[in-house]
Amino acid sequence: MPNVNLQNKLKKTAHILNKYLPLISQSDLAVISGSEINHKWITGLMKLDRDDLVRFDAQREHTLLNDPEWLELVDDIEDLSRFRKVEVNEIELKTFGNVKKQHELKQLYFFMSEDSGKSVADFGGGVGNLAYFLEGELEMKVTVLEKDLALIDKGKKKLSKMNSQVLFNHCHVCSNSSTANLENIEVAVGLHTCGNFATDMFRTCMENKIQKIINLGCCYSKIKDDDYNLSVHSDKSISFNERALSSAIQSFNKVPVEFYKYRERIMKFKLSFHHWLFSEHSHLAFCSMSNARKSLYENSFGDYVQICLSKFFTEIMVPDKKNVELFYQSERNTYLNEYFSAFYALRRYLGKLVEIYILCDRALFLEENGYSVDIVEVFNPAISPRCNAIVATKI
Ligand SMILES: C[S@@+](CC[C@H](N)C(=O)[O-])C[C@H]1O[C@@H](n2cnc3c(N)ncnc32)[C@H](O)[C@@H]1O
């Protein structure tokens, strides 16, 4: 039986995306260089006082933007993002890792219990944490497929001390020439398969006629070669740029106000730095500073610029700190920061549509290749945001 519900979700999501995609596709550099999108919702959010903007964004009080079109859209997004939830009971389990990992393992225990005792391939299984858990709690015979040899070596060392029978297979799963050995494998699981790894996993499983596939994707911004619009029900006219894809990997839940403020400070510093580079040096290119430590953002903006220049732009002369502080407070920079705060807040609602679209498209692609499919909310999105699993069983 085709999953009509997923087909309808895909079609409706495509319809909405066609209207609002420009709002999530806009690059920060386009805004900095003066060609920003003007939209009534951005203007509306910029008019909110600061406390209300924090409530709108961090506490997801979306009705603070009181526009009928917006309210209807958020209702639609909530409706589209509703999937069947996995049922769990209270039970003592030997989980490990941080809070997120422990939660994921516990949920997967219930989700995968109907397959206990089966042989499983864990795609991108890293050091074998999930594999060890499935072996111990669900008596599964697990093979980890992993491309990173260092992780395999570490995992082998660790698990051999624990008397584990988990096997490790060093391989790079790809869509055409996979070295994965899937003989006798009944179930394939892929937890947080980034970018194209998810679709490469599907193709490998289809080729090897794997009975059951469980997949949770992540890092959609790493999708290369436009590897979406796979289903016949997809809208081939939809094209996601990297910006749109990255909007799908955010958390779409409430966050503590303290976290919001920290995140906002990072955003303001980074974007003001790029704005300064553009204004003072006509430099308009994105420079990733993602590995920066938290303490970097405890500096004044003047110090921050000096540190960034000495790290990433040694050819640029270090400016006078006072002038940089004045630049930060300038009318144009203040306007840009307010614009970005509003724009990012909107993206944290709209990005969900991109994720729903990709998930439904992937699931229906499997259906069209001989599987019965569903999407199930396995994790609590507040703990593990990439919470929806595609489940496909060979017909
Ligand atoms: C985001 S991590 C997830 C690890 C683990 N499944 C988890 O959830 O904690 C993705 C893992 O997949 C591995 N990986 C990515 N692409 C792969 C490929 N094409 N073939 C095999 N392994 C891959 C990476 O090396 C990494 O260990």
PDBQT file of the ligand as one rigid body, heavy atoms in Angstrom, charges set to zero:
ROOT
HETATM    1  C1  LIG A 401      27.534  11.837  12.314  1.00  0.00    +0.000 C 
HETATM    2  S1  LIG A 401      28.512  10.428  12.564  1.00  0.00    +0.000 S 
HETATM    3  C2  LIG A 401      27.382   9.368  13.377  1.00  0.00    +0.000 C 
HETATM    4  C3  LIG A 401      28.039   8.293  14.188  1.00  0.00    +0.000 C 
HETATM    5  C4  LIG A 401      27.083   7.368  14.916  1.00  0.00    +0.000 C 
HETATM    6  N1  LIG A 401      26.234   6.648  13.998  1.00  0.00    +0.000 N 
HETATM    7  C5  LIG A 401      26.269   8.125  15.919  1.00  0.00    +0.000 C 
HETATM    8  O1  LIG A 401      25.121   8.411  15.683  1.00  0.00    +0.000 OA
HETATM    9  O2  LIG A 401      26.827   8.469  16.970  1.00  0.00    +0.000 OA
HETATM   10  C6  LIG A 401      28.617   9.743  10.953  1.00  0.00    +0.000 C 
HETATM   11  C7  LIG A 401      29.552   8.561  10.869  1.00  0.00    +0.000 C 
HETATM   12  O3  LIG A 401      29.433   7.993   9.586  1.00  0.00    +0.000 OA
HETATM   13  C8  LIG A 401      30.721   7.760   9.017  1.00  0.00    +0.000 C 
HETATM   14  N2  LIG A 401      30.556   7.877   7.567  1.00  0.00    +0.000 N 
HETATM   15  C9  LIG A 401      30.195   8.980   6.871  1.00  0.00    +0.000 A 
HETATM   16  N3  LIG A 401      30.093   8.722   5.561  1.00  0.00    +0.000 NA
HETATM   17  C10 LIG A 401      30.384   7.413   5.411  1.00  0.00    +0.000 A 
HETATM   18  C11 LIG A 401      30.439   6.536   4.284  1.00  0.00    +0.000 A 
HETATM   19  N4  LIG A 401      30.154   6.995   3.074  1.00  0.00    +0.000 N 
HETATM   20  N5  LIG A 401      30.764   5.245   4.486  1.00  0.00    +0.000 NA
HETATM   21  C12 LIG A 401      31.039   4.782   5.722  1.00  0.00    +0.000 A 
HETATM   22  N6  LIG A 401      31.013   5.553   6.821  1.00  0.00    +0.000 NA
HETATM   23  C13 LIG A 401      30.679   6.850   6.686  1.00  0.00    +0.000 A 
HETATM   24  C14 LIG A 401      31.590   8.845   9.626  1.00  0.00    +0.000 C 
HETATM   25  O4  LIG A 401      32.959   8.513   9.595  1.00  0.00    +0.000 OA
HETATM   26  C15 LIG A 401      31.015   8.921  11.047  1.00  0.00    +0.000 C 
HETATM   27  O5  LIG A 401      31.620   7.996  11.893  1.00  0.00    +0.000 OA
ENDROOT
TORSDOF 0
